[in-house]
Amino acid sequence: MKNLALVLLMAVTLFSCEDDNNPKEISNTQKVTELLKSIETGAKEPVSYINPNNYTQHNQGVADGLAGFGAALSALSDAAAADASLTPKVDVKRVFEDGNYVIAHTEYNFFGPKAGFDIFRFENGLIVEHWDNLQTIVTETASGRSMFDGPTVIKDLDKTETNRSLVEDLLQDVFLGEAPDKITDYISTEQYHQHNPGVKDGLAGLNEALTALAQAGMPMVYTKVHEVFAEGNFVLSVSEGVIMNEDVSFYDLFRVEDGKVVEHWDTVEKLTPSSEALNSNGKFNF
């Protein structure tokens, strides 16, 4: 499948020319869901949701443009042909929208089992930019919860900006360390379901994990918050920092209920040195 990039380009042309008098009207969230699922199914139509002339890639392991996307799928196909355990699977767990951005939380088999967050930016109904953060799935977790389970329904749309502000303040005061004692202003003391595989439920579980890292001389440090996306009760932050003495990207998804964070999912990915990146767009350029 070395010519898959060319096939994808042809598919874009084919589907963009189909029945202009009766265009297929679907939401941006549905476009993202279908595009991600096509990694598993091989469906070609969802590729037409990508702008073939303007697609900026921020995954540092994938080359820029539609050709880079095609090359990544070719490599995945070759890997699956050599090892059936690498056959791609995609299960989108949560998807929400913030203006021109769509955020998806997905369980992958993508060169092995991965938990992933993907962010897509749209212009005029087409995807023009993509960011993501991937982490190998851990099945034996400290809380007993998986990296994916929990509520998926978006609600409280009228509280979107309030919930975004709550998380922004949490990040500034607690994660960036300006006023860590204010943590109970933001995270519920009654319910805090944790999906980070190394952290137990509740504030006590969070404190235990952070203390253990610090005592081991490998504290978790957030150095900069780059973006915060929100719709209703779900808020995703994109940050960078250090954990286990390595530079990483943190994607944190928070569920907010009655003015407090009550649930948390995340992925942590080691940063790729710029000298090894397959594109020059940067991991955090929004």
Buried (B, 14 or more C-beta within 10 A) or exposed (E): BEEBBEBBBEBBEEBEEEEEEEEEEEEBBBBBBBBBBBBBEEEBBBBBBBBBEEBBBBBBBBBBBBBBBBBBBBBBBEBBEEEEEBEBBBEBBBBBBBEEBBBBBBBBBBBEBBBBBBBBBBEEEBBBBBBBBBBEBBEEBBBEBBBBEBBBEBEBEEBBEEBBBBBBBBBBBBBBEEEEEBBEBBBBEEEBBBBBBBBBBBBEBBEEBBEEBEEEEBBBBBEEBBBBBBBBBBBBBBBBBBBEEEEBBBBBBBBBBEEBBBBBBBBBBEBBEEEEBBBEBEBBEE
